[in-house]
């Protein structure tokens, strides 16, 4: 795990500069995205006003900032020259001036993977003649291993998610709509200190549970339903992500058998996760358990995905990803089994890899829970 002293804004920018030189790039351009927050501490929703961070391989850092954001940006004291522009101005005029100043240097321009096309096209014109690439060439490896403070934020987010589940299930859920139960979960997380939800809460009841990414809808939860709850929150920008499956009343022997197999697959995957283990081996460990139980064809997605400032980021726990896990990598482990027009089961925790293997950041009971 990286110590906080190695992950200051300046330290991260230095790492970006090294990455740019290694990848033959002259400058990286970031928009309003998780990368910008990671490098400067500033964040907001993307909008039609250009707010750009430009990092040159040889040292200079600029932030092109709409005037209405200047006070907020400077409050974060980013190690950058802040270049404001007013509504009615052309922010690309500032970018063209920077591009002219870099004209004598060779190399590609790397752009934020999340940058809107509305900004990308003028950037291509401003840096005319340059080859373009993606900042993920540099940022994926930089962000994959979480620093101590990042893991601490994720643990706090995981603890809030754990307590929110207990609160949401302390009263009957039969008779609620999926949307009402999702709202109950979200309110419980906010009441316990979350800064916001990490993603749109998934509540999938009865036959909707057979759809792995079913969003909460108007269906009313009924006695006998199996219900998947997939939700999370943010703390200081960092996400939690947890899934539990509950039964409204006594579960059938079939549901219990499926849940048992999914839980064993979940545990096998976590046991396999360790420094030096290929990511695909973790996926394979979960898949082998479900295949042996006869549910292999019902496990229709990867075992997991990285979690951090983004709810989906590197590393991806999937067949074909042969990259070895490293200390500080945080990712979900979420095997599932789905039966069309009947029900689904999924169990998910986010784990962080350390010297002693993978440790979960969510601790809510994983056993099949009977609720009213």
C-alpha positions as CSV (number, residue, x, y, z in Angstrom):
1,X,0.0,0.0,0.0
2,X,1.4,3.5,-0.9
3,X,2.0,5.8,2.0
4,X,0.2,9.2,2.0
5,X,3.6,11.0,1.7
6,X,4.0,9.4,-1.8
7,X,0.5,10.4,-2.9
8,X,0.3,14.1,-2.4
9,X,-0.9,16.2,-5.4
10,X,2.6,17.1,-6.3
11,X,3.8,13.5,-6.0
12,X,1.0,12.4,-8.2
13,X,1.7,15.1,-10.8
14,X,5.4,14.0,-10.8
15,X,4.2,10.5,-11.5
16,X,2.1,11.7,-14.4
17,X,5.1,13.6,-15.8
18,X,7.2,10.4,-15.6
19,X,4.5,8.5,-17.3
20,X,4.2,11.0,-20.1
21,X,7.9,10.7,-20.8
22,X,7.7,6.9,-20.8
23,X,4.8,7.0,-23.3
24,X,6.4,9.6,-25.6
25,X,3.8,12.3,-24.8
26,X,4.4,16.0,-24.5
27,X,1.3,16.9,-22.4
28,X,-1.8,15.4,-20.8
29,X,-5.2,17.2,-20.8
30,X,-7.7,16.3,-18.1
31,X,-11.4,17.5,-17.9
32,X,-13.8,17.4,-15.0
33,X,-13.4,13.7,-14.1
34,X,-12.2,11.5,-11.3
35,X,-8.7,11.9,-12.7
36,X,-8.9,15.7,-12.0
37,X,-10.0,15.1,-8.5
38,X,-7.2,12.6,-8.0
39,X,-4.6,15.1,-9.2
40,X,-5.8,18.3,-7.7
41,X,-8.5,17.6,-5.1
42,X,-11.1,19.6,-7.1
43,X,-14.3,18.0,-8.4
44,X,-17.6,18.9,-9.9
45,X,-20.1,17.5,-12.4
46,X,-18.9,17.9,-16.1
47,X,-20.7,20.8,-17.9
48,X,-20.6,22.9,-21.0
49,X,-17.8,25.2,-19.6
50,X,-14.3,24.0,-20.3
51,X,-12.4,23.3,-17.1
52,X,-9.1,21.7,-18.1
53,X,-5.9,20.6,-16.4
54,X,-2.9,20.5,-18.6
55,X,0.3,18.7,-17.4
56,X,3.4,19.0,-19.5
57,X,6.0,16.2,-19.4
58,X,8.8,18.7,-18.6
59,X,7.2,20.4,-15.6
60,X,4.5,23.0,-16.3
61,X,1.0,22.6,-15.0
62,X,-1.9,24.8,-16.0
63,X,-5.6,24.9,-15.1
64,X,-8.0,26.6,-17.5
65,X,-10.8,27.6,-15.2
66,X,-14.2,29.4,-15.7
67,X,-14.3,32.5,-13.6
68,X,-17.2,31.2,-11.4
69,X,-14.9,28.3,-10.3
70,X,-11.8,30.3,-9.5
71,X,-12.4,30.6,-5.8
72,X,-13.2,27.0,-5.4
73,X,-10.3,25.8,-7.4
74,X,-7.7,28.0,-5.7
75,X,-9.1,26.9,-2.3
76,X,-7.6,23.5,-3.1
77,X,-4.2,25.2,-3.7
78,X,-3.5,23.0,-6.8
79,X,0.2,23.0,-7.8
80,X,-0.8,24.7,-11.1
81,X,-1.0,28.1,-12.8
82,X,-4.7,29.0,-12.8
83,X,-5.8,30.7,-16.0
84,X,-9.3,32.0,-15.7
85,X,-11.7,32.8,-18.5
86,X,-15.1,34.6,-18.4
87,X,-18.4,33.6,-20.0
88,X,-18.3,35.0,-23.5
89,X,-14.6,34.3,-23.8
90,X,-13.1,31.5,-25.9
91,X,-11.2,29.2,-23.4
92,X,-9.5,27.5,-26.3
93,X,-7.7,30.7,-27.0
94,X,-5.8,30.0,-23.7
95,X,-5.2,26.4,-24.8
96,X,-3.9,27.5,-28.2
97,X,-1.4,29.8,-26.4
98,X,-0.2,26.8,-24.3
99,X,0.0,24.6,-27.4
100,X,2.1,27.3,-29.2
101,X,4.5,27.3,-26.2
102,X,5.0,23.6,-26.6
103,X,5.4,23.6,-30.3
104,X,9.2,22.9,-30.2
105,X,8.7,19.8,-28.0
106,X,8.0,16.5,-29.6
107,X,5.4,13.9,-28.5
108,X,1.8,13.0,-28.4
109,X,-1.1,14.6,-26.6
110,X,-2.9,12.4,-24.1
111,X,-6.5,13.3,-23.3
112,X,-8.7,12.2,-20.4
113,X,-10.7,9.2,-21.4
114,X,-13.8,10.9,-20.0
115,X,-13.3,14.2,-21.9
116,X,-16.3,15.3,-23.8
117,X,-16.1,15.4,-27.6
118,X,-17.1,19.1,-27.5
119,X,-13.7,19.8,-25.9
120,X,-11.7,17.1,-27.7
121,X,-12.3,18.4,-31.2
122,X,-11.1,22.0,-30.4
123,X,-8.1,20.5,-28.6
124,X,-7.2,18.5,-31.7
125,X,-7.3,21.7,-33.7
126,X,-5.2,23.6,-31.1
127,X,-2.5,20.9,-31.1
128,X,-2.7,20.4,-34.9
129,X,-0.3,17.9,-36.3
130,X,0.1,16.0,-33.0
131,X,-0.9,12.3,-32.5
132,X,-3.4,11.8,-29.7
133,X,-3.8,9.1,-27.1
134,X,-5.6,8.4,-23.8
135,X,-4.4,9.4,-20.3
136,X,-5.4,5.9,-19.2
137,X,-2.0,4.9,-20.6
138,X,-0.6,6.7,-17.5
139,X,-3.4,6.9,-15.0
140,X,-4.5,3.2,-14.9
141,X,-1.4,2.0,-13.2
142,X,-1.0,5.2,-11.1
143,X,-4.5,4.8,-9.6
144,X,-4.8,1.0,-9.4
145,X,-2.9,0.7,-6.1
146,X,-4.7,2.7,-3.4
147,X,-2.8,4.8,-0.8
148,X,-3.4,4.5,2.9
149,X,-5.8,7.5,3.0
150,X,-7.7,6.1,0.0
151,X,-8.2,2.7,1.7
152,X,-9.3,4.5,4.9
153,X,-12.0,6.4,3.0
154,X,-13.2,3.2,1.4
155,X,-13.4,1.5,4.7
156,X,-15.5,4.3,6.1
157,X,-17.8,4.0,3.1
158,X,-18.0,0.3,3.6
159,X,-18.9,0.7,7.2
160,X,-21.7,3.1,6.4
161,X,-23.1,0.6,3.8
162,X,-23.1,-2.2,6.4
163,X,-25.0,-0.1,8.9
164,X,-27.5,1.1,6.3
165,X,-28.4,-2.5,5.4
166,X,-29.3,-3.2,9.0
167,X,-31.4,-0.1,9.2
168,X,-33.2,-0.7,5.9
169,X,-34.1,-4.3,6.8
170,X,-35.1,-3.5,10.4
171,X,-38.7,-2.9,9.2
172,X,-40.7,-5.1,6.7
173,X,-39.9,-4.7,3.0
174,X,-42.9,-6.7,1.7
175,X,-45.3,-4.2,0.2
176,X,-42.7,-1.7,-0.7
177,X,-41.8,-1.0,-4.3
178,X,-38.2,-1.5,-5.3
179,X,-37.8,2.2,-5.6
180,X,-39.1,2.7,-2.0
181,X,-36.6,0.2,-0.7
182,X,-33.8,1.8,-2.7
183,X,-34.8,5.2,-1.2
184,X,-34.7,3.7,2.3
185,X,-31.2,2.4,1.7
186,X,-30.0,5.7,0.3
187,X,-31.5,7.7,3.2
188,X,-29.9,5.4,5.7
189,X,-26.5,5.9,4.1
190,X,-26.8,9.7,4.1
191,X,-28.0,9.7,7.7
192,X,-24.8,7.8,8.7
193,X,-22.4,10.2,7.1
194,X,-22.2,9.4,3.4
195,X,-21.4,12.3,1.1
196,X,-23.7,10.7,-1.5
197,X,-24.5,7.5,-3.3
198,X,-21.9,5.8,-5.3
199,X,-24.2,4.7,-8.2
200,X,-27.9,4.2,-8.9
201,X,-29.1,1.7,-6.3
202,X,-30.1,-1.6,-7.6
203,X,-33.1,-3.4,-6.0
204,X,-34.2,-6.4,-8.0
205,X,-37.1,-8.5,-6.6
206,X,-38.5,-11.8,-7.8
207,X,-38.1,-12.3,-11.5
208,X,-36.3,-8.9,-11.8
209,X,-33.4,-10.6,-9.9
210,X,-32.6,-12.6,-13.0
211,X,-31.5,-9.3,-14.7
212,X,-28.0,-8.6,-13.2
213,X,-28.2,-4.8,-13.7
214,X,-31.9,-4.3,-13.1
215,X,-32.5,-0.8,-11.7
216,X,-35.0,-0.3,-8.9
217,X,-38.5,0.1,-10.4
218,X,-42.2,0.2,-9.6
219,X,-42.6,-3.5,-8.9
220,X,-44.0,-4.2,-5.4
221,X,-42.0,-6.7,-3.3
222,X,-44.2,-9.8,-2.6
223,X,-44.1,-12.6,0.0
224,X,-41.8,-15.4,-1.3
225,X,-39.6,-13.0,-3.4
226,X,-35.9,-13.3,-3.5
227,X,-34.5,-9.7,-3.5
228,X,-31.0,-8.6,-4.6
229,X,-29.8,-5.3,-3.0
230,X,-26.8,-3.8,-4.7
231,X,-25.8,-0.3,-3.5
232,X,-23.0,1.8,-2.1
233,X,-22.0,5.3,-1.0
234,X,-19.2,7.8,-1.3
235,X,-16.9,9.1,1.5
236,X,-14.4,11.8,0.5
237,X,-15.0,10.8,-3.1
238,X,-14.3,7.1,-2.6
239,X,-16.9,4.4,-3.2
240,X,-18.3,1.4,-1.4
241,X,-20.1,-1.4,-3.3
242,X,-21.9,-4.2,-1.6
243,X,-24.6,-6.7,-2.7
244,X,-26.7,-9.0,-0.4
245,X,-29.5,-11.3,-1.3
246,X,-32.5,-11.7,1.0
247,X,-35.6,-13.9,1.0
248,X,-39.1,-12.6,1.9
249,X,-40.2,-15.5,4.0
250,X,-38.9,-19.0,4.0
251,X,-36.6,-19.8,1.1
252,X,-37.1,-22.8,-1.0
253,X,-34.4,-25.6,-0.9
254,X,-33.5,-24.5,-4.5
255,X,-32.9,-20.9,-3.5
256,X,-30.9,-22.0,-0.5
257,X,-28.7,-24.3,-2.7
258,X,-28.0,-21.5,-5.2
259,X,-27.2,-19.1,-2.4
260,X,-24.9,-21.6,-0.8
261,X,-23.0,-22.1,-4.1
262,X,-22.7,-18.4,-4.7
263,X,-21.4,-17.8,-1.2
264,X,-18.8,-20.6,-1.7
265,X,-17.8,-19.0,-5.0
266,X,-17.4,-15.6,-3.4
267,X,-15.3,-17.0,-0.6
268,X,-13.1,-19.0,-3.0
269,X,-12.4,-15.9,-5.1
270,X,-11.4,-13.9,-2.0
271,X,-9.1,-16.7,-0.8
272,X,-7.4,-16.8,-4.2
273,X,-6.8,-13.1,-4.3
274,X,-3.2,-12.3,-3.2
275,X,-0.2,-10.3,-4.3
276,X,1.2,-11.9,-7.5
277,X,-1.9,-13.8,-8.4
278,X,-3.2,-13.1,-11.9
279,X,-6.6,-11.3,-11.9
280,X,-8.1,-14.0,-14.1
281,X,-7.2,-16.6,-11.5
282,X,-9.6,-14.9,-9.0
283,X,-12.4,-15.0,-11.6
284,X,-11.6,-18.6,-12.4
285,X,-11.8,-19.6,-8.7
286,X,-15.4,-18.3,-8.4
287,X,-16.4,-19.8,-11.7
288,X,-15.1,-23.3,-10.9
289,X,-17.2,-23.5,-7.8
290,X,-20.4,-22.4,-9.6
291,X,-19.6,-24.8,-12.5
292,X,-19.1,-27.7,-10.1
293,X,-22.5,-26.9,-8.5
294,X,-24.2,-26.9,-11.9
295,X,-24.7,-23.2,-12.2
296,X,-21.8,-22.3,-14.5
297,X,-24.2,-21.1,-17.4
298,X,-26.1,-19.0,-14.9
299,X,-23.0,-16.9,-14.0
300,X,-23.1,-14.4,-16.9
301,X,-20.6,-11.7,-15.9
302,X,-17.1,-11.1,-14.6
303,X,-16.3,-11.7,-11.0
304,X,-15.3,-8.2,-10.2
305,X,-14.1,-4.7,-11.1
306,X,-11.8,-2.2,-9.4
307,X,-13.3,0.4,-7.1
308,X,-12.0,3.8,-6.0
309,X,-13.0,7.2,-7.1
310,X,-14.8,5.5,-9.9
311,X,-17.2,2.7,-9.2
312,X,-15.7,0.8,-12.2
313,X,-12.0,1.1,-12.7
314,X,-8.9,-1.1,-12.9
315,X,-8.2,-3.9,-12.1
316,X,-11.0,-6.0,-13.8
317,X,-11.4,-9.5,-12.4
318,X,-12.1,-11.3,-15.6
319,X,-10.8,-14.2,-17.7
320,X,-8.1,-12.8,-20.0
321,X,-6.7,-10.3,-17.5
322,X,-3.3,-11.9,-16.8
323,X,-1.9,-8.9,-14.9
324,X,-0.8,-9.8,-11.4
325,X,-2.5,-8.3,-8.4
326,X,-0.4,-5.8,-6.4
327,X,-0.6,-4.5,-2.8
328,X,-3.2,-1.8,-2.5
329,X,-5.4,-3.0,-5.4
330,X,-9.1,-2.7,-4.4
331,X,-11.8,-4.5,-6.3
332,X,-15.2,-6.1,-6.0
333,X,-15.8,-9.9,-5.7
334,X,-19.4,-10.5,-6.9
335,X,-20.3,-13.9,-8.3
336,X,-23.9,-14.5,-9.0
337,X,-26.4,-16.9,-10.6
338,X,-29.5,-15.9,-12.5
339,X,-32.5,-17.8,-13.6
340,X,-34.7,-16.2,-16.2
341,X,-38.2,-15.1,-15.1
342,X,-37.6,-16.7,-11.6
343,X,-34.9,-15.1,-9.4
344,X,-31.2,-14.2,-9.0
345,X,-28.6,-14.4,-6.3
346,X,-25.5,-12.2,-6.0
347,X,-23.1,-11.6,-3.1
348,X,-20.6,-8.8,-3.3
349,X,-17.9,-7.2,-1.2
350,X,-15.0,-4.9,-2.1
351,X,-11.6,-6.2,-1.0
352,X,-8.2,-4.7,-0.7
353,X,-5.1,-6.8,-1.4
354,X,-2.3,-6.7,1.3
355,X,0.6,-8.8,2.5
356,X,-1.8,-11.3,4.1
357,X,-4.2,-11.6,1.2
358,X,-7.4,-9.9,0.4
359,X,-9.5,-8.2,3.2
360,X,-13.1,-7.2,2.8
361,X,-14.1,-3.6,3.4
362,X,-17.8,-4.5,4.0
363,X,-18.7,-6.9,6.8
364,X,-22.5,-7.3,6.7
365,X,-23.5,-10.9,7.1
366,X,-23.4,-12.8,3.9
367,X,-25.7,-15.7,4.8
368,X,-29.1,-15.8,3.2
369,X,-31.3,-13.7,5.4
370,X,-35.0,-14.1,5.9
371,X,-36.9,-10.8,6.1
372,X,-40.6,-9.8,6.4
